[in-house]
């Protein structure tokens, strides 16, 4: 019983770590760029820690 309980706990921790790595997406619906300003149009990606 102890071995089964430890296995279950280990599997749940692994699932938790796997789900935590889900990719986040931020979508901007409206942008105003004033005269003299600059904007990026297209996909922008950042690979790194927050």
C-alpha positions in Angstrom: 0.0 0.0 0.0 2.8 2.4 0.8 4.5 1.8 -2.5 1.2 2.4 -4.4 0.7 5.7 -2.5 4.2 6.9 -3.3 3.8 6.0 -6.9 0.5 7.9 -7.1 2.0 11.0 -5.4 5.0 10.9 -7.8 2.7 10.7 -10.8 0.6 13.6 -9.6 3.7 15.7 -9.1 4.9 14.9 -12.6 1.5 15.8 -14.1 1.5 19.1 -12.2 5.0 19.9 -13.5 3.9 19.0 -17.1 0.8 21.2 -17.0 2.7 24.1 -15.5 4.8 24.4 -18.7 1.8 25.4 -20.8 2.4 28.2 -23.2 0.7 31.5 -22.4 -0.7 33.7 -25.2 -1.4 37.4 -25.0 -3.4 39.0 -27.7 -3.8 42.8 -28.1 -7.0 43.8 -29.8 -6.5 47.5 -30.3 -3.4 49.7 -30.4 -3.1 53.5 -30.9 0.1 54.8 -32.3 0.5 58.6 -32.0 2.4 60.8 -34.5 6.1 60.1 -34.2 5.5 56.7 -32.5 6.5 53.3 -33.6 4.7 50.0 -33.5 5.5 46.3 -34.3 3.0 44.5 -36.5 3.2 40.8 -36.4 4.2 37.9 -34.2 6.5 38.8 -31.3 7.9 35.9 -29.2 10.0 35.9 -26.1 11.8 32.7 -25.0 12.9 33.1 -21.4 11.9 33.3 -17.8 9.4 35.8 -16.8 
